[in-house]
Amino acid sequence: MMNQATILIIEDDPTFRSLLVTVLEDEGYDIVEEKDGKQALLSLRRRSFDLVLSDLRLPGMEGLELFRQAKSEGIAPPFVLLTAFGTVEDAVSALKEGVADFLTKPLKDPDALRALVRRTLDNHRRELTLTVLKEREAAGLPPEKVMFAGVAMADVHSLIGNVADTPASVLITGESGTGKELAARMIHLAGRRRDAVFVAVNCAAIPETLMESELFGHEKGAFTGATQVRPGKFELAAGGTLFLDEIGELPLVLQAKLLRVVQERTFERLGGSREIRADVRIVAATNRDLAVEVREKRFREDLYYRLNVFPIHLPPLRERRDALPVLTEYLVSRAARQIGRAISLVEQDVLAAFSGYDWPGNIRELQNVIERAVILSSGRITLNELPELIRRPVQSPPVASDGSLQNREQAAILEVLTQCGGNRRLAAERLGISKRTLQYRLKEYGLTDS
């Protein structure tokens, strides 16, 4: 399999430079050549690289000075310095400043170069992974028998298996709380990018004014408060998967910018002019009907078709009632372990009540109900530990004859708002969506004054 990394080689000796290029191109790397430090700095300002391989002694600007300048501008990928035996001491000093490694020349063994480049790139990917995990702890995946429990999930299981090992963009649809992010993680882990990072962005949870910086990063001084360079999610996800949750909430102006990235696979940080390569697999998700959004001019048609290369729809929990025993057993066991309770039994009338409830908040609501029951229980879960609306379910309002996702969503929101006495914060929690998203839905349906 070809390597995806792009390497900048800076060497003023044409014979030695040609040797480096030949060795690394044979490994499948994309190579850019420069012969002096000043030209190399211009290249770094114009585009992004995964690795720089630079001679320590260069005309115009020496290798270490090039590293320092690139680092100060926030455009320095990992640097490996090439040094003659007489300057090894200088190279060792450079390591203390942040240079990744050095290699002595002349090159006696091409395998040493191959191993060093591979190790440096792997170390950098691990650092990116740790950065992502610090920002957002990766959610654990349930066992496959739980994830795909129920007859209605058989097609979903098959589709994920078909698309995972391809580069195709995937659009996951389904109501809030159906497990769209878990499905995206399954696609990532079953694909060829499984060893790289998975980065998730909730487009509904980030203010519009911050979204561009969140996705693409920003340069120092790009706006008030931008005191340092900050990479965006596209950079942090390099080599891996970028999951864009609630993509239907993305403002139109940012949809245009996202379309450019999807088409051209390059982007620029906010406040910058340097092209950065977007080596990511995109998986998007929405609980909205994007075809309707396109017709209503709220979502770009060209972006919709770029994202909807391979659609996967997750059924709501009310269409997976046969999965409730398996899901309940797993969620009770997990909640008991996390809370520190020993649960010996879930009574049958609890499962019957679960089966008779429509679960407008889907699996997320089931999880919340079970966690509450485990906290209240004294070793066994009975009807007494369930919310009243599940013990005595309210009659659902009629659903429009067309049965569309939008009409079913509106009916579910109205039902939960009624059950919560009009309290929007509680209704949003029960539905498994943000209060901002609920407010948006109410405005869309003309219910803000109700």
C-alpha positions as a Markdown table, in Angstrom:
| # | Residue | x | y | z |
|---|---|---|---|---|
| 1 | Met | 0.0 | 0.0 | 0.0 |
| 2 | Met | 1.3 | 3.5 | -0.9 |
| 3 | Asn | 2.3 | 5.9 | 1.9 |
| 4 | Gln | 0.3 | 9.0 | 2.0 |
| 5 | Ala | 2.8 | 11.4 | 3.6 |
| 6 | Thr | 4.3 | 14.4 | 1.8 |
| 7 | Ile | 8.0 | 15.1 | 2.5 |
| 8 | Leu | 10.0 | 18.2 | 1.8 |
| 9 | Ile | 13.7 | 17.4 | 1.1 |
| 10 | Ile | 16.1 | 20.3 | 1.3 |
| 11 | Glu | 19.7 | 19.5 | 0.1 |
| 12 | Asp | 22.1 | 21.7 | -2.0 |
| 13 | Asp | 24.1 | 18.7 | -3.2 |
| 14 | Pro | 22.1 | 17.5 | -6.3 |
| 15 | Thr | 23.6 | 14.0 | -6.2 |
| 16 | Phe | 22.8 | 13.3 | -2.6 |
| 17 | Arg | 19.4 | 15.0 | -3.0 |
| 18 | Ser | 18.6 | 12.7 | -5.9 |
| 19 | Leu | 19.5 | 9.7 | -3.8 |
| 20 | Leu | 17.2 | 10.7 | -1.0 |
| 21 | Val | 14.4 | 11.4 | -3.4 |
| 22 | Thr | 14.8 | 8.0 | -5.1 |
| 23 | Val | 14.8 | 6.0 | -1.8 |
| 24 | Leu | 11.7 | 7.7 | -0.5 |
| 25 | Glu | 9.7 | 7.8 | -3.7 |
| 26 | Asp | 10.3 | 4.1 | -3.9 |
| 27 | Glu | 8.5 | 3.9 | -0.6 |
| 28 | Gly | 5.5 | 5.7 | -2.0 |
| 29 | Tyr | 6.0 | 9.1 | -0.4 |
| 30 | Asp | 5.1 | 12.3 | -2.2 |
| 31 | Ile | 8.3 | 14.3 | -2.4 |
| 32 | Val | 9.0 | 18.0 | -2.9 |
| 33 | Glu | 12.6 | 19.2 | -3.5 |
| 34 | Glu | 14.3 | 22.4 | -2.6 |
| 35 | Lys | 18.0 | 23.3 | -2.6 |
| 36 | Asp | 18.2 | 26.3 | -0.2 |
| 37 | Gly | 16.7 | 27.3 | 3.1 |
| 38 | Lys | 14.9 | 30.5 | 1.9 |
| 39 | Gln | 13.0 | 28.7 | -0.9 |
| 40 | Ala | 12.2 | 25.9 | 1.5 |
| 41 | Leu | 10.6 | 28.4 | 3.9 |
| 42 | Leu | 8.4 | 29.7 | 1.0 |
| 43 | Ser | 7.3 | 26.2 | 0.3 |
| 44 | Leu | 6.4 | 25.7 | 4.0 |
| 45 | Arg | 4.4 | 28.9 | 3.9 |
| 46 | Arg | 2.5 | 27.8 | 0.7 |
| 47 | Arg | 1.5 | 24.3 | 1.7 |
| 48 | Ser | 1.6 | 21.7 | 4.5 |
| 49 | Phe | 4.1 | 18.8 | 4.8 |
| 50 | Asp | 4.2 | 15.7 | 7.0 |
| 51 | Leu | 8.0 | 15.8 | 7.4 |
| 52 | Val | 11.0 | 17.9 | 6.5 |
| 53 | Leu | 14.3 | 16.3 | 5.7 |
| 54 | Ser | 16.9 | 19.1 | 5.7 |
| 55 | Asp | 20.6 | 19.4 | 5.5 |
| 56 | Leu | 22.0 | 21.3 | 8.5 |
| 57 | Arg | 24.3 | 23.4 | 6.3 |
| 58 | Leu | 22.4 | 25.2 | 3.5 |
| 59 | Pro | 22.9 | 28.3 | 1.4 |
| 60 | Gly | 20.5 | 31.2 | 2.2 |
| 61 | Met | 19.3 | 29.9 | 5.5 |
| 62 | Glu | 20.7 | 27.0 | 7.4 |
| 63 | Gly | 18.6 | 24.0 | 8.4 |
| 64 | Leu | 18.4 | 24.9 | 12.1 |
| 65 | Glu | 17.4 | 28.5 | 11.4 |
| 66 | Leu | 14.8 | 27.2 | 9.0 |
| 67 | Phe | 13.4 | 25.0 | 11.7 |
| 68 | Arg | 13.3 | 27.9 | 14.2 |
| 69 | Gln | 11.6 | 30.2 | 11.7 |
| 70 | Ala | 9.0 | 27.7 | 10.7 |
| 71 | Lys | 8.3 | 26.8 | 14.3 |
| 72 | Ser | 7.8 | 30.5 | 15.2 |
| 73 | Glu | 5.3 | 30.8 | 12.4 |
| 74 | Gly | 3.4 | 27.7 | 13.4 |
| 75 | Ile | 4.2 | 25.9 | 10.1 |
| 76 | Ala | 6.8 | 23.4 | 11.2 |
| 77 | Pro | 6.1 | 19.7 | 10.7 |
| 78 | Pro | 8.6 | 17.2 | 12.2 |
| 79 | Phe | 12.2 | 18.1 | 11.1 |
| 80 | Val | 15.0 | 15.6 | 10.5 |
| 81 | Leu | 18.4 | 17.2 | 10.0 |
| 82 | Leu | 21.1 | 15.7 | 7.8 |
| 83 | Thr | 24.5 | 16.3 | 9.2 |
| 84 | Ala | 28.1 | 15.4 | 8.4 |
| 85 | Phe | 30.1 | 13.6 | 11.1 |
| 86 | Gly | 31.8 | 16.8 | 12.0 |
| 87 | Thr | 28.6 | 18.5 | 13.0 |
| 88 | Val | 26.9 | 15.8 | 15.0 |
| 89 | Glu | 27.3 | 17.9 | 18.1 |
| 90 | Asp | 25.3 | 20.7 | 16.5 |
| 91 | Ala | 22.6 | 18.2 | 15.6 |
| 92 | Val | 22.3 | 16.9 | 19.1 |
| 93 | Ser | 21.9 | 20.5 | 20.4 |
| 94 | Ala | 19.1 | 21.0 | 17.8 |
| 95 | Leu | 17.2 | 18.1 | 19.4 |
| 96 | Lys | 16.8 | 20.1 | 22.6 |
| 97 | Glu | 15.1 | 22.8 | 20.5 |
| 98 | Gly | 12.5 | 20.4 | 19.2 |
| 99 | Val | 14.0 | 18.9 | 16.1 |
| 100 | Ala | 12.6 | 15.3 | 15.8 |
| 101 | Asp | 15.9 | 13.5 | 14.8 |
| 102 | Phe | 19.0 | 13.7 | 12.7 |
| 103 | Leu | 20.8 | 11.4 | 10.3 |
| 104 | Thr | 24.5 | 11.4 | 9.4 |
| 105 | Lys | 25.7 | 11.6 | 5.9 |
| 106 | Pro | 26.9 | 10.2 | 3.6 |
| 107 | Leu | 24.1 | 7.7 | 3.7 |
| 108 | Lys | 25.6 | 4.3 | 4.1 |
| 109 | Asp | 22.4 | 2.3 | 4.4 |
| 110 | Pro | 19.1 | 3.4 | 2.7 |
| 111 | Asp | 17.2 | 1.2 | 5.2 |
| 112 | Ala | 18.4 | 3.5 | 8.0 |
| 113 | Leu | 16.7 | 6.4 | 6.2 |
| 114 | Arg | 13.5 | 4.4 | 5.5 |
| 115 | Ala | 13.3 | 3.4 | 9.2 |
| 116 | Leu | 13.9 | 6.9 | 10.5 |
| 117 | Val | 11.3 | 8.5 | 8.3 |
| 118 | Arg | 8.7 | 5.8 | 9.2 |
| 119 | Arg | 9.5 | 6.1 | 12.9 |
| 120 | Thr | 9.3 | 9.9 | 12.8 |
| 121 | Leu | 5.9 | 9.9 | 11.0 |
| 122 | Asp | 4.5 | 7.3 | 13.4 |
| 123 | Asn | 5.6 | 9.3 | 16.4 |
| 124 | His | 4.0 | 12.4 | 15.0 |
| 125 | Arg | 0.7 | 10.6 | 14.3 |
| 126 | Arg | 0.7 | 9.3 | 17.9 |
| 127 | Glu | 1.2 | 12.9 | 19.2 |
| 128 | Leu | -1.8 | 14.0 | 17.1 |
| 129 | Thr | -3.8 | 11.2 | 18.6 |
| 130 | Leu | -2.9 | 12.3 | 22.2 |
| 131 | Thr | -3.9 | 15.9 | 21.3 |
| 132 | Val | -7.3 | 14.8 | 20.1 |
| 133 | Leu | -7.8 | 12.5 | 23.1 |
| 134 | Lys | -7.1 | 15.4 | 25.5 |
| 135 | Glu | -9.7 | 17.5 | 23.7 |
| 136 | Arg | -12.3 | 14.8 | 23.7 |
| 137 | Glu | -12.1 | 11.4 | 25.3 |
| 138 | Ala | -12.9 | 8.7 | 22.7 |
| 139 | Ala | -16.2 | 7.0 | 23.4 |
| 140 | Gly | -16.0 | 3.2 | 23.9 |
| 141 | Leu | -17.8 | 1.0 | 21.5 |
| 142 | Pro | -20.2 | -1.7 | 22.7 |
| 143 | Pro | -19.8 | -5.3 | 21.4 |
| 144 | Glu | -21.1 | -5.9 | 17.9 |
| 145 | Lys | -24.0 | -8.1 | 19.2 |
| 146 | Val | -25.2 | -5.1 | 21.2 |
| 147 | Met | -24.4 | -2.5 | 18.5 |
| 148 | Phe | -26.4 | -4.3 | 15.8 |
| 149 | Ala | -29.0 | -6.0 | 18.0 |
| 150 | Gly | -32.4 | -6.3 | 16.4 |
| 151 | Val | -33.5 | -7.4 | 12.9 |
| 152 | Ala | -33.8 | -3.8 | 11.7 |
| 153 | Met | -30.0 | -3.4 | 12.2 |
| 154 | Ala | -29.0 | -6.3 | 9.9 |
| 155 | Asp | -28.8 | -4.0 | 6.8 |
| 156 | Val | -26.9 | -1.4 | 8.7 |
| 157 | His | -24.3 | -4.0 | 9.7 |
| 158 | Ser | -23.9 | -5.1 | 6.1 |
| 159 | Leu | -23.6 | -1.6 | 4.8 |
| 160 | Ile | -20.9 | -0.7 | 7.3 |
| 161 | Gly | -19.0 | -3.8 | 6.3 |
| 162 | Asn | -19.2 | -2.9 | 2.6 |
| 163 | Val | -18.1 | 0.8 | 2.9 |
| 164 | Ala | -15.6 | 0.7 | 5.8 |
| 165 | Asp | -12.5 | -0.2 | 3.7 |
| 166 | Thr | -13.2 | 2.3 | 0.9 |
| 167 | Pro | -12.4 | 6.0 | 0.8 |
| 168 | Ala | -16.0 | 7.0 | 0.1 |
| 169 | Ser | -17.7 | 9.7 | 2.1 |
| 170 | Val | -20.6 | 8.4 | 4.2 |
| 171 | Leu | -23.8 | 10.2 | 5.4 |
| 172 | Ile | -25.4 | 8.6 | 8.4 |
| 173 | Thr | -29.0 | 9.6 | 9.0 |
| 174 | Gly | -31.4 | 8.9 | 11.9 |
| 175 | Glu | -33.1 | 10.5 | 14.8 |
| 176 | Ser | -31.2 | 11.9 | 17.8 |
| 177 | Gly | -29.9 | 9.2 | 20.1 |
| 178 | Thr | -29.8 | 6.3 | 17.6 |
| 179 | Gly | -26.1 | 5.9 | 17.8 |
| 180 | Lys | -24.8 | 7.7 | 14.7 |
| 181 | Glu | -21.4 | 8.5 | 16.2 |
| 182 | Leu | -21.0 | 4.9 | 17.3 |
| 183 | Ala | -21.7 | 3.8 | 13.7 |
| 184 | Ala | -19.1 | 6.3 | 12.5 |
| 185 | Arg | -16.5 | 4.9 | 14.8 |
| 186 | Met | -17.4 | 1.3 | 13.6 |
| 187 | Ile | -16.7 | 2.5 | 10.0 |
| 188 | His | -13.4 | 4.0 | 11.1 |
| 189 | Leu | -12.2 | 1.0 | 13.0 |
| 190 | Ala | -13.2 | -1.4 | 10.2 |
| 191 | Gly | -11.4 | 0.6 | 7.5 |
| 192 | Arg | -7.9 | 1.1 | 6.3 |
| 193 | Arg | -7.4 | 4.2 | 8.5 |
| 194 | Arg | -8.1 | 2.3 | 11.7 |
| 195 | Asp | -4.6 | 3.0 | 13.1 |
| 196 | Ala | -5.0 | 6.7 | 12.7 |
| 197 | Val | -7.2 | 9.2 | 14.7 |
| 198 | Phe | -11.0 | 9.6 | 14.8 |
| 199 | Val | -12.0 | 13.2 | 15.4 |
| 200 | Ala | -15.6 | 14.1 | 16.1 |
| 201 | Val | -17.1 | 17.6 | 15.7 |
| 202 | Asn | -20.7 | 18.4 | 16.8 |
| 203 | Cys | -21.8 | 21.1 | 14.4 |
| 204 | Ala | -24.8 | 22.0 | 16.5 |
| 205 | Ala | -22.8 | 22.5 | 19.7 |
| 206 | Ile | -20.3 | 25.1 | 18.5 |
| 207 | Pro | -21.3 | 28.8 | 18.0 |
| 208 | Glu | -21.3 | 29.9 | 14.4 |
| 209 | Thr | -18.6 | 32.5 | 15.1 |
| 210 | Leu | -16.2 | 29.8 | 16.3 |
| 211 | Met | -17.0 | 27.0 | 13.8 |
| 212 | Glu | -14.6 | 28.1 | 11.0 |
| 213 | Ser | -11.7 | 28.2 | 13.5 |
| 214 | Glu | -12.7 | 24.9 | 15.0 |
| 215 | Leu | -12.7 | 23.1 | 11.6 |
| 216 | Phe | -9.8 | 24.8 | 9.9 |
| 217 | Gly | -7.7 | 26.3 | 12.7 |
| 218 | His | -6.4 | 29.8 | 12.9 |
| 219 | Glu | -3.1 | 31.7 | 12.7 |
| 220 | Lys | -1.7 | 33.9 | 15.4 |
| 221 | Gly | -3.5 | 37.3 | 15.3 |
| 222 | Ala | -6.3 | 36.0 | 13.1 |
| 223 | Phe | -8.8 | 37.6 | 15.5 |
| 224 | Thr | -8.9 | 39.2 | 18.9 |
| 225 | Gly | -7.7 | 36.6 | 21.4 |
| 226 | Ala | -5.9 | 34.4 | 18.9 |
| 227 | Thr | -2.6 | 34.6 | 20.7 |
| 228 | Gln | -1.1 | 31.5 | 19.1 |
| 229 | Val | -1.4 | 29.2 | 16.1 |
| 230 | Arg | -4.1 | 26.6 | 16.7 |
| 231 | Pro | -4.6 | 23.6 | 14.3 |
| 232 | Gly | -8.2 | 22.8 | 13.4 |
| 233 | Lys | -10.0 | 19.4 | 13.3 |
| 234 | Phe | -9.0 | 18.8 | 9.7 |
| 235 | Glu | -5.4 | 19.0 | 10.7 |
| 236 | Leu | -5.8 | 16.9 | 13.9 |
| 237 | Ala | -7.6 | 14.2 | 11.9 |
| 238 | Ala | -4.8 | 13.9 | 9.3 |
| 239 | Gly | -4.6 | 10.4 | 8.0 |
| 240 | Gly | -7.7 | 9.4 | 9.9 |
| 241 | Thr | -11.5 | 10.0 | 9.9 |
| 242 | Leu | -13.3 | 13.3 | 10.6 |
| 243 | Phe | -16.8 | 12.8 | 11.8 |
| 244 | Leu | -19.1 | 15.8 | 11.3 |
| 245 | Asp | -22.1 | 15.3 | 13.5 |
| 246 | Glu | -25.3 | 17.3 | 13.0 |
| 247 | Ile | -24.0 | 18.5 | 9.6 |
| 248 | Gly | -27.5 | 19.9 | 8.9 |
| 249 | Glu | -26.8 | 22.6 | 11.5 |
| 250 | Leu | -23.8 | 24.0 | 9.6 |
| 251 | Pro | -24.5 | 27.6 | 8.4 |
| 252 | Leu | -24.6 | 28.1 | 4.6 |
| 253 | Val | -21.4 | 30.3 | 4.5 |
| 254 | Leu | -19.5 | 27.4 | 6.1 |
| 255 | Gln | -21.1 | 24.9 | 3.9 |
| 256 | Ala | -19.5 | 26.6 | 1.0 |
| 257 | Lys | -16.0 | 26.4 | 2.7 |
| 258 | Leu | -16.6 | 22.8 | 3.6 |
| 259 | Leu | -17.5 | 22.0 | 0.0 |
| 260 | Arg | -14.2 | 23.5 | -1.2 |
| 261 | Val | -12.3 | 21.2 | 1.2 |
| 262 | Val | -14.3 | 18.1 | 0.1 |
| 263 | Gln | -13.7 | 18.9 | -3.6 |
| 264 | Glu | -10.0 | 20.1 | -3.5 |
| 265 | Arg | -8.8 | 18.3 | -0.4 |
| 266 | Thr | -7.0 | 21.5 | 0.8 |
| 267 | Phe | -7.8 | 24.3 | 3.1 |
| 268 | Glu | -6.3 | 27.4 | 4.8 |
| 269 | Arg | -6.3 | 28.3 | 8.4 |
| 270 | Leu | -8.4 | 31.3 | 9.5 |
| 271 | Gly | -6.2 | 34.4 | 8.9 |
| 272 | Gly | -3.7 | 32.4 | 6.8 |
| 273 | Ser | -2.9 | 31.9 | 3.1 |
| 274 | Arg | -0.9 | 28.6 | 3.2 |
| 275 | Glu | -2.6 | 25.6 | 1.7 |
| 276 | Ile | -2.9 | 22.6 | 4.0 |
| 277 | Arg | -3.6 | 19.2 | 2.7 |
| 278 | Ala | -6.8 | 17.5 | 4.1 |
| 279 | Asp | -5.9 | 13.9 | 4.2 |
| 280 | Val | -9.1 | 12.7 | 5.9 |
| 281 | Arg | -12.0 | 10.4 | 5.4 |
| 282 | Ile | -15.2 | 12.3 | 6.0 |
| 283 | Val | -18.2 | 10.7 | 7.7 |
| 284 | Ala | -21.2 | 13.1 | 8.3 |
| 285 | Ala | -24.4 | 12.6 | 10.3 |
| 286 | Thr | -27.7 | 14.3 | 10.6 |
| 287 | Asn | -31.1 | 13.8 | 12.2 |
| 288 | Arg | -32.7 | 16.0 | 9.5 |
| 289 | Asp | -33.9 | 15.1 | 6.1 |
| 290 | Leu | -31.2 | 16.9 | 4.0 |
| 291 | Ala | -33.1 | 16.3 | 0.8 |
| 292 | Val | -35.9 | 18.5 | 2.2 |
| 293 | Glu | -33.3 | 21.0 | 3.5 |
| 294 | Val | -31.9 | 21.2 | 0.0 |
| 295 | Arg | -35.3 | 21.9 | -1.5 |
| 296 | Glu | -35.9 | 24.6 | 1.1 |
| 297 | Lys | -32.5 | 26.2 | 0.3 |
| 298 | Arg | -31.2 | 25.6 | 3.8 |
| 299 | Phe | -28.5 | 23.2 | 2.6 |
| 300 | Arg | -26.3 | 23.3 | -0.5 |
| 301 | Glu | -27.2 | 20.7 | -3.1 |
| 302 | Asp | -23.6 | 20.3 | -4.3 |
| 303 | Leu | -22.4 | 19.6 | -0.7 |
| 304 | Tyr | -25.3 | 17.2 | -0.1 |
| 305 | Tyr | -24.3 | 15.1 | -3.1 |
| 306 | Arg | -20.6 | 15.2 | -2.1 |
| 307 | Leu | -21.4 | 13.9 | 1.4 |
| 308 | Asn | -24.2 | 11.5 | 0.4 |
| 309 | Val | -21.9 | 9.2 | -1.6 |
| 310 | Phe | -22.9 | 6.2 | 0.6 |
| 311 | Pro | -26.0 | 6.8 | 2.8 |
| 312 | Ile | -26.7 | 4.7 | 5.9 |
| 313 | His | -29.9 | 5.1 | 7.8 |
| 314 | Leu | -30.2 | 4.1 | 11.5 |
| 315 | Pro | -33.7 | 3.0 | 12.6 |
| 316 | Pro | -35.2 | 4.5 | 15.7 |
| 317 | Leu | -35.5 | 2.3 | 18.8 |
| 318 | Arg | -39.3 | 2.0 | 18.4 |
| 319 | Glu | -38.5 | 0.0 | 15.3 |
| 320 | Arg | -36.0 | -2.2 | 17.2 |
| 321 | Arg | -38.1 | -3.4 | 20.1 |
| 322 | Asp | -36.7 | -6.9 | 19.6 |
| 323 | Ala | -33.3 | -5.5 | 20.6 |
| 324 | Leu | -34.5 | -4.1 | 24.0 |
| 325 | Pro | -33.6 | -7.2 | 26.1 |
| 326 | Val | -30.0 | -7.2 | 24.7 |
| 327 | Leu | -29.6 | -3.4 | 25.0 |
| 328 | Thr | -31.1 | -3.4 | 28.5 |
| 329 | Glu | -28.7 | -6.1 | 29.8 |
| 330 | Tyr | -25.7 | -4.4 | 28.4 |
| 331 | Leu | -26.6 | -0.9 | 29.6 |
| 332 | Val | -27.6 | -2.1 | 33.1 |
| 333 | Ser | -24.3 | -4.0 | 33.4 |
| 334 | Arg | -22.3 | -0.9 | 32.3 |
| 335 | Ala | -24.2 | 1.5 | 34.5 |
| 336 | Ala | -23.9 | -0.8 | 37.5 |
| 337 | Arg | -20.1 | -1.1 | 37.0 |
| 338 | Gln | -19.7 | 2.7 | 36.6 |
| 339 | Ile | -21.8 | 3.6 | 39.6 |
| 340 | Gly | -20.6 | 0.7 | 41.8 |
| 341 | Arg | -23.9 | -1.1 | 42.3 |
| 342 | Ala | -24.6 | -4.8 | 42.1 |
| 343 | Ile | -27.7 | -5.5 | 40.1 |
| 344 | Ser | -29.0 | -9.0 | 40.3 |
| 345 | Leu | -32.3 | -8.8 | 38.3 |
| 346 | Val | -34.3 | -6.7 | 35.9 |
| 347 | Glu | -37.9 | -7.6 | 36.4 |
| 348 | Gln | -40.0 | -8.8 | 33.4 |
| 349 | Asp | -42.6 | -6.0 | 33.8 |
| 350 | Val | -39.7 | -3.5 | 33.4 |
| 351 | Leu | -38.9 | -5.0 | 30.0 |
| 352 | Ala | -42.6 | -5.1 | 29.2 |
| 353 | Ala | -42.9 | -1.3 | 30.0 |
| 354 | Phe | -39.8 | -0.7 | 27.9 |
| 355 | Ser | -41.4 | -2.5 | 25.0 |
| 356 | Gly | -44.6 | -0.5 | 25.3 |
| 357 | Tyr | -42.8 | 2.9 | 25.2 |
| 358 | Asp | -42.0 | 4.7 | 22.0 |
| 359 | Trp | -38.6 | 6.1 | 23.1 |
| 360 | Pro | -38.6 | 9.5 | 21.3 |
| 361 | Gly | -35.0 | 10.0 | 22.6 |
| 362 | Asn | -34.0 | 6.5 | 21.4 |
| 363 | Ile | -31.0 | 4.7 | 22.8 |
| 364 | Arg | -29.7 | 7.8 | 24.6 |
| 365 | Glu | -33.0 | 8.1 | 26.5 |
| 366 | Leu | -32.9 | 4.3 | 27.3 |
| 367 | Gln | -29.4 | 4.8 | 28.7 |
| 368 | Asn | -30.5 | 7.7 | 30.9 |
| 369 | Val | -33.5 | 5.8 | 32.2 |
| 370 | Ile | -31.4 | 2.8 | 33.0 |
| 371 | Glu | -28.7 | 4.9 | 34.8 |
| 372 | Arg | -31.4 | 6.5 | 36.9 |
| 373 | Ala | -32.9 | 3.1 | 37.7 |
| 374 | Val | -29.5 | 1.7 | 38.8 |
| 375 | Ile | -28.9 | 4.6 | 41.1 |
| 376 | Leu | -32.4 | 4.2 | 42.7 |
| 377 | Ser | -32.3 | 0.4 | 42.9 |
| 378 | Ser | -31.4 | -1.8 | 45.8 |
| 379 | Gly | -30.1 | -4.8 | 43.9 |
| 380 | Arg | -33.0 | -5.3 | 41.4 |
| 381 | Ile | -34.7 | -3.0 | 39.0 |
| 382 | Thr | -38.5 | -2.8 | 39.3 |
| 383 | Leu | -41.2 | -0.5 | 37.9 |
| 384 | Asn | -40.8 | 1.7 | 40.9 |
| 385 | Glu | -37.4 | 2.9 | 39.6 |
| 386 | Leu | -38.8 | 4.0 | 36.2 |
| 387 | Pro | -40.1 | 7.4 | 35.3 |
| 388 | Glu | -43.8 | 7.7 | 35.4 |
| 389 | Leu | -44.2 | 8.4 | 31.7 |
| 390 | Ile | -42.7 | 5.0 | 31.0 |
| 391 | Arg | -44.7 | 3.2 | 33.7 |
| 392 | Arg | -47.8 | 4.9 | 32.4 |
| 393 | Pro | -47.0 | 6.0 | 28.8 |
| 394 | Val | -48.9 | 9.0 | 27.4 |
| 395 | Gln | -50.9 | 8.5 | 24.2 |
| 396 | Ser | -48.7 | 9.7 | 21.3 |
| 397 | Pro | -50.1 | 12.5 | 19.2 |
| 398 | Pro | -51.2 | 11.5 | 15.7 |
| 399 | Val | -48.4 | 11.4 | 13.0 |
| 400 | Ala | -49.0 | 13.0 | 9.6 |
| 401 | Ser | -50.2 | 10.7 | 6.9 |
| 402 | Asp | -47.0 | 11.1 | 4.9 |
| 403 | Gly | -45.0 | 9.6 | 7.7 |
| 404 | Ser | -42.0 | 11.7 | 6.9 |
| 405 | Leu | -39.0 | 11.9 | 9.2 |
| 406 | Gln | -39.7 | 15.6 | 9.7 |
| 407 | Asn | -43.4 | 15.0 | 10.8 |
| 408 | Arg | -42.4 | 12.1 | 13.1 |
| 409 | Glu | -39.7 | 14.4 | 14.6 |
| 410 | Gln | -42.2 | 17.2 | 15.2 |
| 411 | Ala | -44.7 | 14.8 | 16.8 |
| 412 | Ala | -42.0 | 13.4 | 19.1 |
| 413 | Ile | -40.9 | 16.9 | 20.2 |
| 414 | Leu | -44.5 | 18.0 | 20.9 |
| 415 | Glu | -45.1 | 14.8 | 22.9 |
| 416 | Val | -42.0 | 15.3 | 25.1 |
| 417 | Leu | -42.7 | 19.0 | 25.6 |
| 418 | Thr | -46.1 | 18.1 | 26.8 |
| 419 | Gln | -44.7 | 15.5 | 29.2 |
| 420 | Cys | -42.2 | 18.1 | 30.5 |
| 421 | Gly | -44.8 | 20.8 | 31.1 |
| 422 | Gly | -43.3 | 23.0 | 28.4 |
| 423 | Asn | -39.8 | 23.0 | 30.1 |
| 424 | Arg | -37.5 | 23.2 | 27.1 |
| 425 | Arg | -34.3 | 22.3 | 29.0 |
| 426 | Leu | -35.8 | 19.1 | 30.3 |
| 427 | Ala | -37.4 | 18.3 | 27.0 |
| 428 | Ala | -34.0 | 18.7 | 25.2 |
| 429 | Glu | -32.3 | 16.4 | 27.8 |
| 430 | Arg | -35.0 | 13.8 | 27.3 |
| 431 | Leu | -34.8 | 14.0 | 23.5 |
| 432 | Gly | -31.0 | 13.7 | 23.7 |
| 433 | Ile | -30.4 | 17.0 | 21.8 |
| 434 | Ser | -29.0 | 20.4 | 22.8 |
| 435 | Lys | -31.4 | 23.2 | 23.9 |
| 436 | Arg | -30.1 | 25.2 | 21.0 |
| 437 | Thr | -31.1 | 22.5 | 18.5 |
| 438 | Leu | -34.6 | 22.2 | 20.2 |
| 439 | Gln | -35.0 | 26.0 | 19.9 |
| 440 | Tyr | -34.1 | 25.8 | 16.2 |
| 441 | Arg | -36.6 | 23.0 | 15.6 |
| 442 | Leu | -39.4 | 24.9 | 17.4 |
| 443 | Lys | -38.7 | 28.0 | 15.3 |
| 444 | Glu | -38.7 | 25.9 | 12.2 |
| 445 | Tyr | -42.1 | 24.4 | 13.0 |
| 446 | Gly | -43.5 | 27.8 | 14.0 |
| 447 | Leu | -44.0 | 26.7 | 17.6 |
| 448 | Thr | -41.8 | 29.3 | 19.4 |
| 449 | Asp | -44.9 | 31.2 | 20.8 |
| 450 | Ser | -46.8 | 28.0 | 21.7 |
